[in-house]
Amino acid sequence: MKTIIRLFKEEEGATALEYGLIAALIAAVIVAAVTALGTKVSSTFSYIDSKMPTPGQ
């Protein structure tokens, strides 16, 4: 029980936890942005591919 109380009083542990939460939030935003951008880029390349002539024509 004393160990748990000491962890709550220790500021370094709280700071590390805050940095971990910030890093997790940034990672989630990056994943969402890459997913949305990847879909847009994929559709753009598909459009370009459909407009290009096939070899031999």
N, CA, C, O and CB atoms as a CASP TS submission, in Angstrom:
PFRMAT TS
TARGET T0000
AUTHOR 0000-0000-0000
METHOD Language model
MODEL 1
PARENT N/A
ATOM      1  N   MET     1       0.830  -1.196   0.000  1.00  0.00           N
ATOM      2  CA  MET     1       0.000   0.000   0.000  1.00  0.00           C
ATOM      3  C   MET     1       0.867   1.250   0.000  1.00  0.00           C
ATOM      4  O   MET     1       0.540   2.241  -0.653  1.00  0.00           O
ATOM      5  CB  MET     1      -0.940   0.004   1.209  1.00  0.00           C
ATOM      6  N   LYS     2       1.970   1.200   0.732  1.00  0.00           N
ATOM      7  CA  LYS     2       2.868   2.364   0.775  1.00  0.00           C
ATOM      8  C   LYS     2       3.471   2.649  -0.589  1.00  0.00           C
ATOM      9  O   LYS     2       3.710   3.802  -0.947  1.00  0.00           O
ATOM     10  CB  LYS     2       3.984   2.142   1.798  1.00  0.00           C
ATOM     11  N   THR     3       3.712   1.595  -1.340  1.00  0.00           N
ATOM     12  CA  THR     3       4.289   1.755  -2.668  1.00  0.00           C
ATOM     13  C   THR     3       3.314   2.489  -3.583  1.00  0.00           C
ATOM     14  O   THR     3       3.724   3.352  -4.360  1.00  0.00           O
ATOM     15  CB  THR     3       4.660   0.387  -3.266  1.00  0.00           C
ATOM     16  N   ILE     4       2.050   2.160  -3.498  1.00  0.00           N
ATOM     17  CA  ILE     4       1.038   2.812  -4.334  1.00  0.00           C
ATOM     18  C   ILE     4       0.912   4.283  -3.959  1.00  0.00           C
ATOM     19  O   ILE     4       0.819   5.140  -4.839  1.00  0.00           O
ATOM     20  CB  ILE     4      -0.327   2.105  -4.193  1.00  0.00           C
ATOM     21  N   ILE     5       0.907   4.578  -2.690  1.00  0.00           N
ATOM     22  CA  ILE     5       0.819   5.965  -2.237  1.00  0.00           C
ATOM     23  C   ILE     5       2.049   6.744  -2.692  1.00  0.00           C
ATOM     24  O   ILE     5       1.941   7.902  -3.096  1.00  0.00           O
ATOM     25  CB  ILE     5       0.679   6.031  -0.699  1.00  0.00           C
ATOM     26  N   ARG     6       3.208   6.112  -2.625  1.00  0.00           N
ATOM     27  CA  ARG     6       4.447   6.777  -3.049  1.00  0.00           C
ATOM     28  C   ARG     6       4.399   7.064  -4.560  1.00  0.00           C
ATOM     29  O   ARG     6       4.889   8.103  -5.004  1.00  0.00           O
ATOM     30  CB  ARG     6       5.691   5.896  -2.699  1.00  0.00           C
ATOM     31  N   LEU     7       3.818   6.158  -5.343  1.00  0.00           N
ATOM     32  CA  LEU     7       3.708   6.392  -6.780  1.00  0.00           C
ATOM     33  C   LEU     7       2.817   7.594  -7.098  1.00  0.00           C
ATOM     34  O   LEU     7       3.108   8.351  -8.024  1.00  0.00           O
ATOM     35  CB  LEU     7       3.163   5.150  -7.468  1.00  0.00           C
ATOM     36  N   PHE     8       1.741   7.772  -6.341  1.00  0.00           N
ATOM     37  CA  PHE     8       0.863   8.907  -6.573  1.00  0.00           C
ATOM     38  C   PHE     8       1.517  10.219  -6.166  1.00  0.00           C
ATOM     39  O   PHE     8       1.250  11.254  -6.776  1.00  0.00           O
ATOM     40  CB  PHE     8      -0.437   8.723  -5.821  1.00  0.00           C
ATOM     41  N   LYS     9       2.362  10.192  -5.156  1.00  0.00           N
ATOM     42  CA  LYS     9       3.040  11.403  -4.700  1.00  0.00           C
ATOM     43  C   LYS     9       4.246  11.748  -5.567  1.00  0.00           C
ATOM     44  O   LYS     9       4.649  12.910  -5.628  1.00  0.00           O
ATOM     45  CB  LYS     9       3.477  11.241  -3.258  1.00  0.00           C
ATOM     46  N   GLU    10       4.814  10.773  -6.225  1.00  0.00           N
ATOM     47  CA  GLU    10       6.020  10.985  -7.017  1.00  0.00           C
ATOM     48  C   GLU    10       5.673  11.736  -8.301  1.00  0.00           C
ATOM     49  O   GLU    10       4.867  11.257  -9.098  1.00  0.00           O
ATOM     50  CB  GLU    10       6.704   9.637  -7.344  1.00  0.00           C
ATOM     51  N   GLU    11       6.270  12.901  -8.506  1.00  0.00           N
ATOM     52  CA  GLU    11       5.958  13.728  -9.664  1.00  0.00           C
ATOM     53  C   GLU    11       6.592  13.200 -10.941  1.00  0.00           C
ATOM     54  O   GLU    11       6.030  13.393 -12.019  1.00  0.00           O
ATOM     55  CB  GLU    11       6.411  15.144  -9.421  1.00  0.00           C
ATOM     56  N   GLU    12       7.725  12.550 -10.860  1.00  0.00           N
ATOM     57  CA  GLU    12       8.383  12.041 -12.051  1.00  0.00           C
ATOM     58  C   GLU    12       7.522  10.982 -12.744  1.00  0.00           C
ATOM     59  O   GLU    12       7.477  10.929 -13.973  1.00  0.00           O
ATOM     60  CB  GLU    12       9.752  11.461 -11.692  1.00  0.00           C
ATOM     61  N   GLY    13       6.856  10.159 -11.982  1.00  0.00           N
ATOM     62  CA  GLY    13       5.979   9.140 -12.559  1.00  0.00           C
ATOM     63  C   GLY    13       4.797   9.767 -13.273  1.00  0.00           C
ATOM     64  O   GLY    13       4.388   9.298 -14.335  1.00  0.00           O
ATOM     65  N   ALA    14       4.250  10.819 -12.698  1.00  0.00           N
ATOM     66  CA  ALA    14       3.123  11.509 -13.321  1.00  0.00           C
ATOM     67  C   ALA    14       3.564  12.175 -14.624  1.00  0.00           C
ATOM     68  O   ALA    14       2.830  12.163 -15.612  1.00  0.00           O
ATOM     69  CB  ALA    14       2.527  12.557 -12.355  1.00  0.00           C
ATOM     70  N   THR    15       4.754  12.751 -14.622  1.00  0.00           N
ATOM     71  CA  THR    15       5.254  13.399 -15.824  1.00  0.00           C
ATOM     72  C   THR    15       5.462  12.373 -16.935  1.00  0.00           C
ATOM     73  O   THR    15       5.114  12.624 -18.089  1.00  0.00           O
ATOM     74  CB  THR    15       6.565  14.144 -15.528  1.00  0.00           C
ATOM     75  N   ALA    16       6.022  11.228 -16.590  1.00  0.00           N
ATOM     76  CA  ALA    16       6.221  10.179 -17.588  1.00  0.00           C
ATOM     77  C   ALA    16       4.880   9.700 -18.132  1.00  0.00           C
ATOM     78  O   ALA    16       4.760   9.433 -19.328  1.00  0.00           O
ATOM     79  CB  ALA    16       7.004   8.998 -16.987  1.00  0.00           C
ATOM     80  N   LEU    17       3.893   9.592 -17.290  1.00  0.00           N
ATOM     81  CA  LEU    17       2.560   9.187 -17.723  1.00  0.00           C
ATOM     82  C   LEU    17       1.966  10.222 -18.670  1.00  0.00           C
ATOM     83  O   LEU    17       1.362   9.867 -19.682  1.00  0.00           O
ATOM     84  CB  LEU    17       1.639   8.983 -16.513  1.00  0.00           C
ATOM     85  N   GLU    18       2.135  11.492 -18.348  1.00  0.00           N
ATOM     86  CA  GLU    18       1.626  12.552 -19.211  1.00  0.00           C
ATOM     87  C   GLU    18       2.305  12.512 -20.581  1.00  0.00           C
ATOM     88  O   GLU    18       1.641  12.654 -21.608  1.00  0.00           O
ATOM     89  CB  GLU    18       1.837  13.924 -18.553  1.00  0.00           C
ATOM     90  N   TYR    19       3.613  12.320 -20.600  1.00  0.00           N
ATOM     91  CA  TYR    19       4.325  12.220 -21.872  1.00  0.00           C
ATOM     92  C   TYR    19       3.843  11.006 -22.664  1.00  0.00           C
ATOM     93  O   TYR    19       3.721  11.072 -23.887  1.00  0.00           O
ATOM     94  CB  TYR    19       5.844  12.133 -21.634  1.00  0.00           C
ATOM     95  N   GLY    20       3.575   9.922 -21.988  1.00  0.00           N
ATOM     96  CA  GLY    20       3.061   8.730 -22.659  1.00  0.00           C
ATOM     97  C   GLY    20       1.697   8.979 -23.280  1.00  0.00           C
ATOM     98  O   GLY    20       1.430   8.540 -24.398  1.00  0.00           O
ATOM     99  N   LEU    21       0.838   9.679 -22.561  1.00  0.00           N
ATOM    100  CA  LEU    21      -0.492   9.990 -23.094  1.00  0.00           C
ATOM    101  C   LEU    21      -0.399  10.936 -24.292  1.00  0.00           C
ATOM    102  O   LEU    21      -1.132  10.780 -25.269  1.00  0.00           O
ATOM    103  CB  LEU    21      -1.375  10.613 -21.999  1.00  0.00           C
ATOM    104  N   ILE    22       0.500  11.912 -24.213  1.00  0.00           N
ATOM    105  CA  ILE    22       0.689  12.835 -25.329  1.00  0.00           C
ATOM    106  C   ILE    22       1.203  12.076 -26.553  1.00  0.00           C
ATOM    107  O   ILE    22       0.727  12.297 -27.667  1.00  0.00           O
ATOM    108  CB  ILE    22       1.670  13.969 -24.940  1.00  0.00           C
ATOM    109  N   ALA    23       2.169  11.186 -26.347  1.00  0.00           N
ATOM    110  CA  ALA    23       2.713  10.397 -27.453  1.00  0.00           C
ATOM    111  C   ALA    23       1.629   9.513 -28.074  1.00  0.00           C
ATOM    112  O   ALA    23       1.572   9.373 -29.296  1.00  0.00           O
ATOM    113  CB  ALA    23       3.893   9.531 -26.966  1.00  0.00           C
ATOM    114  N   ALA    24       0.779   8.922 -27.253  1.00  0.00           N
ATOM    115  CA  ALA    24      -0.304   8.079 -27.765  1.00  0.00           C
ATOM    116  C   ALA    24      -1.307   8.910 -28.570  1.00  0.00           C
ATOM    117  O   ALA    24      -1.803   8.457 -29.601  1.00  0.00           O
ATOM    118  CB  ALA    24      -1.020   7.359 -26.604  1.00  0.00           C
ATOM    119  N   LEU    25      -1.604  10.113 -28.103  1.00  0.00           N
ATOM    120  CA  LEU    25      -2.524  10.993 -28.828  1.00  0.00           C
ATOM    121  C   LEU    25      -1.930  11.405 -30.174  1.00  0.00           C
ATOM    122  O   LEU    25      -2.629  11.404 -31.188  1.00  0.00           O
ATOM    123  CB  LEU    25      -2.851  12.242 -27.986  1.00  0.00           C
ATOM    124  N   ILE    26      -0.657  11.754 -30.187  1.00  0.00           N
ATOM    125  CA  ILE    26      -0.001  12.133 -31.436  1.00  0.00           C
ATOM    126  C   ILE    26       0.006  10.953 -32.407  1.00  0.00           C
ATOM    127  O   ILE    26      -0.244  11.126 -33.600  1.00  0.00           O
ATOM    128  CB  ILE    26       1.442  12.619 -31.168  1.00  0.00           C
ATOM    129  N   ALA    27       0.287   9.767 -31.901  1.00  0.00           N
ATOM    130  CA  ALA    27       0.296   8.572 -32.754  1.00  0.00           C
ATOM    131  C   ALA    27      -1.093   8.325 -33.349  1.00  0.00           C
ATOM    132  O   ALA    27      -1.211   7.970 -34.521  1.00  0.00           O
ATOM    133  CB  ALA    27       0.761   7.333 -31.947  1.00  0.00           C
ATOM    134  N   ALA    28      -2.128   8.510 -32.556  1.00  0.00           N
ATOM    135  CA  ALA    28      -3.489   8.304 -33.057  1.00  0.00           C
ATOM    136  C   ALA    28      -3.836   9.308 -34.156  1.00  0.00           C
ATOM    137  O   ALA    28      -4.483   8.956 -35.142  1.00  0.00           O
ATOM    138  CB  ALA    28      -4.499   8.414 -31.910  1.00  0.00           C
ATOM    139  N   VAL    29      -3.406  10.554 -33.984  1.00  0.00           N
ATOM    140  CA  VAL    29      -3.660  11.580 -35.001  1.00  0.00           C
ATOM    141  C   VAL    29      -2.901  11.250 -36.280  1.00  0.00           C
ATOM    142  O   VAL    29      -3.437  11.406 -37.378  1.00  0.00           O
ATOM    143  CB  VAL    29      -3.254  12.979 -34.484  1.00  0.00           C
ATOM    144  N   ILE    30      -1.657  10.794 -36.146  1.00  0.00           N
ATOM    145  CA  ILE    30      -0.862  10.433 -37.324  1.00  0.00           C
ATOM    146  C   ILE    30      -1.508   9.276 -38.073  1.00  0.00           C
ATOM    147  O   ILE    30      -1.594   9.304 -39.300  1.00  0.00           O
ATOM    148  CB  ILE    30       0.575  10.062 -36.916  1.00  0.00           C
ATOM    149  N   VAL    31      -1.961   8.266 -37.351  1.00  0.00           N
ATOM    150  CA  VAL    31      -2.610   7.115 -37.996  1.00  0.00           C
ATOM    151  C   VAL    31      -3.874   7.557 -38.730  1.00  0.00           C
ATOM    152  O   VAL    31      -4.118   7.122 -39.855  1.00  0.00           O
ATOM    153  CB  VAL    31      -2.954   6.025 -36.950  1.00  0.00           C
ATOM    154  N   ALA    32      -4.663   8.402 -38.115  1.00  0.00           N
ATOM    155  CA  ALA    32      -5.893   8.881 -38.763  1.00  0.00           C
ATOM    156  C   ALA    32      -5.563   9.697 -40.009  1.00  0.00           C
ATOM    157  O   ALA    32      -6.218   9.542 -41.040  1.00  0.00           O
ATOM    158  CB  ALA    32      -6.729   9.729 -37.780  1.00  0.00           C
ATOM    159  N   ALA    33      -4.555  10.562 -39.926  1.00  0.00           N
ATOM    160  CA  ALA    33      -4.187  11.394 -41.068  1.00  0.00           C
ATOM    161  C   ALA    33      -3.642  10.551 -42.219  1.00  0.00           C
ATOM    162  O   ALA    33      -3.995  10.776 -43.377  1.00  0.00           O
ATOM    163  CB  ALA    33      -3.153  12.438 -40.649  1.00  0.00           C
ATOM    164  N   VAL    34      -2.797   9.596 -41.906  1.00  0.00           N
ATOM    165  CA  VAL    34      -2.218   8.745 -42.950  1.00  0.00           C
ATOM    166  C   VAL    34      -3.300   7.890 -43.601  1.00  0.00           C
ATOM    167  O   VAL    34      -3.269   7.675 -44.813  1.00  0.00           O
ATOM    168  CB  VAL    34      -1.107   7.847 -42.366  1.00  0.00           C
ATOM    169  N   THR    35      -4.234   7.409 -42.830  1.00  0.00           N
ATOM    170  CA  THR    35      -5.330   6.612 -43.377  1.00  0.00           C
ATOM    171  C   THR    35      -6.176   7.444 -44.337  1.00  0.00           C
ATOM    172  O   THR    35      -6.494   6.999 -45.440  1.00  0.00           O
ATOM    173  CB  THR    35      -6.206   6.052 -42.245  1.00  0.00           C
ATOM    174  N   ALA    36      -6.534   8.643 -43.914  1.00  0.00           N
ATOM    175  CA  ALA    36      -7.355   9.510 -44.766  1.00  0.00           C
ATOM    176  C   ALA    36      -6.580   9.940 -46.005  1.00  0.00           C
ATOM    177  O   ALA    36      -7.122   9.929 -47.110  1.00  0.00           O
ATOM    178  CB  ALA    36      -7.827  10.747 -43.983  1.00  0.00           C
ATOM    179  N   LEU    37      -5.344  10.310 -45.832  1.00  0.00           N
ATOM    180  CA  LEU    37      -4.525  10.740 -46.962  1.00  0.00           C
ATOM    181  C   LEU    37      -4.243   9.579 -47.912  1.00  0.00           C
ATOM    182  O   LEU    37      -4.240   9.755 -49.130  1.00  0.00           O
ATOM    183  CB  LEU    37      -3.210  11.345 -46.466  1.00  0.00           C
ATOM    184  N   GLY    38      -4.009   8.402 -47.357  1.00  0.00           N
ATOM    185  CA  GLY    38      -3.744   7.223 -48.181  1.00  0.00           C
ATOM    186  C   GLY    38      -4.907   6.889 -49.080  1.00  0.00           C
ATOM    187  O   GLY    38      -4.708   6.522 -50.238  1.00  0.00           O
ATOM    188  N   THR    39      -6.108   7.008 -48.577  1.00  0.00           N
ATOM    189  CA  THR    39      -7.304   6.752 -49.390  1.00  0.00           C
ATOM    190  C   THR    39      -7.399   7.764 -50.521  1.00  0.00           C
ATOM    191  O   THR    39      -7.704   7.400 -51.656  1.00  0.00           O
ATOM    192  CB  THR    39      -8.580   6.802 -48.520  1.00  0.00           C
ATOM    193  N   LYS    40      -7.144   9.012 -50.223  1.00  0.00           N
ATOM    194  CA  LYS    40      -7.213  10.074 -51.235  1.00  0.00           C
ATOM    195  C   LYS    40      -6.145   9.860 -52.303  1.00  0.00           C
ATOM    196  O   LYS    40      -6.428   9.977 -53.496  1.00  0.00           O
ATOM    197  CB  LYS    40      -7.043  11.466 -50.581  1.00  0.00           C
ATOM    198  N   VAL    41      -4.929   9.550 -51.885  1.00  0.00           N
ATOM    199  CA  VAL    41      -3.836   9.329 -52.835  1.00  0.00           C
ATOM    200  C   VAL    41      -4.126   8.108 -53.704  1.00  0.00           C
ATOM    201  O   VAL    41      -3.874   8.127 -54.909  1.00  0.00           O
ATOM    202  CB  VAL    41      -2.495   9.149 -52.089  1.00  0.00           C
ATOM    203  N   SER    42      -4.643   7.069 -53.108  1.00  0.00           N
ATOM    204  CA  SER    42      -4.967   5.858 -53.861  1.00  0.00           C
ATOM    205  C   SER    42      -6.014   6.138 -54.929  1.00  0.00           C
ATOM    206  O   SER    42      -5.885   5.667 -56.059  1.00  0.00           O
ATOM    207  CB  SER    42      -5.461   4.760 -52.920  1.00  0.00           C
ATOM    208  N   SER    43      -7.033   6.889 -54.592  1.00  0.00           N
ATOM    209  CA  SER    43      -8.064   7.197 -55.583  1.00  0.00           C
ATOM    210  C   SER    43      -7.510   8.105 -56.681  1.00  0.00           C
ATOM    211  O   SER    43      -7.910   7.981 -57.838  1.00  0.00           O
ATOM    212  CB  SER    43      -9.276   7.860 -54.907  1.00  0.00           C
ATOM    213  N   THR    44      -6.606   9.004 -56.340  1.00  0.00           N
ATOM    214  CA  THR    44      -5.985   9.871 -57.345  1.00  0.00           C
ATOM    215  C   THR    44      -5.157   9.047 -58.323  1.00  0.00           C
ATOM    216  O   THR    44      -5.244   9.254 -59.533  1.00  0.00           O
ATOM    217  CB  THR    44      -5.104  10.940 -56.672  1.00  0.00           C
ATOM    218  N   PHE    45      -4.352   8.113 -57.811  1.00  0.00           N
ATOM    219  CA  PHE    45      -3.554   7.266 -58.686  1.00  0.00           C
ATOM    220  C   PHE    45      -4.433   6.358 -59.546  1.00  0.00           C
ATOM    221  O   PHE    45      -4.101   6.095 -60.701  1.00  0.00           O
ATOM    222  CB  PHE    45      -2.587   6.427 -57.863  1.00  0.00           C
ATOM    223  N   SER    46      -5.524   5.889 -59.009  1.00  0.00           N
ATOM    224  CA  SER    46      -6.443   5.061 -59.795  1.00  0.00           C
ATOM    225  C   SER    46      -7.047   5.869 -60.937  1.00  0.00           C
ATOM    226  O   SER    46      -7.199   5.362 -62.049  1.00  0.00           O
ATOM    227  CB  SER    46      -7.561   4.488 -58.900  1.00  0.00           C
ATOM    228  N   TYR    47      -7.390   7.119 -60.665  1.00  0.00           N
ATOM    229  CA  TYR    47      -7.933   7.991 -61.703  1.00  0.00           C
ATOM    230  C   TYR    47      -6.896   8.224 -62.805  1.00  0.00           C
ATOM    231  O   TYR    47      -7.207   8.125 -63.992  1.00  0.00           O
ATOM    232  CB  TYR    47      -8.383   9.338 -61.094  1.00  0.00           C
ATOM    233  N   ILE    48      -5.668   8.533 -62.402  1.00  0.00           N
ATOM    234  CA  ILE    48      -4.595   8.765 -63.377  1.00  0.00           C
ATOM    235  C   ILE    48      -4.350   7.511 -64.202  1.00  0.00           C
ATOM    236  O   ILE    48      -4.173   7.593 -65.418  1.00  0.00           O
ATOM    237  CB  ILE    48      -3.294   9.197 -62.668  1.00  0.00           C
ATOM    238  N   ASP    49      -4.339   6.366 -63.560  1.00  0.00           N
ATOM    239  CA  ASP    49      -4.119   5.101 -64.258  1.00  0.00           C
ATOM    240  C   ASP    49      -5.216   4.835 -65.287  1.00  0.00           C
ATOM    241  O   ASP    49      -4.946   4.330 -66.377  1.00  0.00           O
ATOM    242  CB  ASP    49      -4.052   3.948 -63.255  1.00  0.00           C
ATOM    243  N   SER    50      -6.436   5.174 -64.938  1.00  0.00           N
ATOM    244  CA  SER    50      -7.541   4.921 -65.869  1.00  0.00           C
ATOM    245  C   SER    50      -7.472   5.840 -67.089  1.00  0.00           C
ATOM    246  O   SER    50      -8.007   5.493 -68.142  1.00  0.00           O
ATOM    247  CB  SER    50      -8.884   5.103 -65.158  1.00  0.00           C
ATOM    248  N   LYS    51      -6.837   6.983 -66.974  1.00  0.00           N
ATOM    249  CA  LYS    51      -6.740   7.942 -68.087  1.00  0.00           C
ATOM    250  C   LYS    51      -5.533   7.687 -68.987  1.00  0.00           C
ATOM    251  O   LYS    51      -5.459   8.250 -70.079  1.00  0.00           O
ATOM    252  CB  LYS    51      -6.670   9.357 -67.543  1.00  0.00           C
ATOM    253  N   MET    52      -4.590   6.855 -68.556  1.00  0.00           N
ATOM    254  CA  MET    52      -3.395   6.594 -69.347  1.00  0.00           C
ATOM    255  C   MET    52      -3.689   5.495 -70.368  1.00  0.00           C
ATOM    256  O   MET    52      -4.410   4.541 -70.075  1.00  0.00           O
ATOM    257  CB  MET    52      -2.206   6.193 -68.435  1.00  0.00           C
ATOM    258  N   PRO    53      -3.122   5.639 -71.569  1.00  0.00           N
ATOM    259  CA  PRO    53      -3.341   4.585 -72.573  1.00  0.00           C
ATOM    260  C   PRO    53      -2.560   3.327 -72.209  1.00  0.00           C
ATOM    261  O   PRO    53      -1.494   3.391 -71.597  1.00  0.00           O
ATOM    262  CB  PRO    53      -2.929   5.077 -73.982  1.00  0.00           C
ATOM    263  N   THR    54      -3.111   2.196 -72.596  1.00  0.00           N
ATOM    264  CA  THR    54      -2.415   0.941 -72.344  1.00  0.00           C
ATOM    265  C   THR    54      -1.305   0.761 -73.377  1.00  0.00           C
ATOM    266  O   THR    54      -1.442   1.255 -74.497  1.00  0.00           O
ATOM    267  CB  THR    54      -3.402  -0.256 -72.381  1.00  0.00           C
ATOM    268  N   PRO    55      -0.224   0.082 -73.049  1.00  0.00           N
ATOM    269  CA  PRO    55       0.878  -0.115 -73.998  1.00  0.00           C
ATOM    270  C   PRO    55       0.397  -0.912 -75.214  1.00  0.00           C
ATOM    271  O   PRO    55      -0.391  -1.850 -75.086  1.00  0.00           O
ATOM    272  CB  PRO    55       2.066  -0.842 -73.314  1.00  0.00           C
ATOM    273  N   GLY    56       0.885  -0.521 -76.392  1.00  0.00           N
ATOM    274  CA  GLY    56       0.544  -1.244 -77.606  1.00  0.00           C
ATOM    275  C   GLY    56      -0.654  -0.700 -78.333  1.00  0.00           C
ATOM    276  O   GLY    56      -1.025  -1.232 -79.379  1.00  0.00           O
ATOM    277  N   GLN    57      -1.268   0.329 -77.827  1.00  0.00           N
ATOM    278  CA  GLN    57      -2.444   0.892 -78.509  1.00  0.00           C
ATOM    279  C   GLN    57      -2.060   2.075 -79.353  1.00  0.00           C
ATOM    280  O   GLN    57      -2.917   2.677 -80.000  1.00  0.00           O
ATOM    281  CB  GLN    57      -3.513   1.303 -77.502  1.00  0.00           C
TER
END
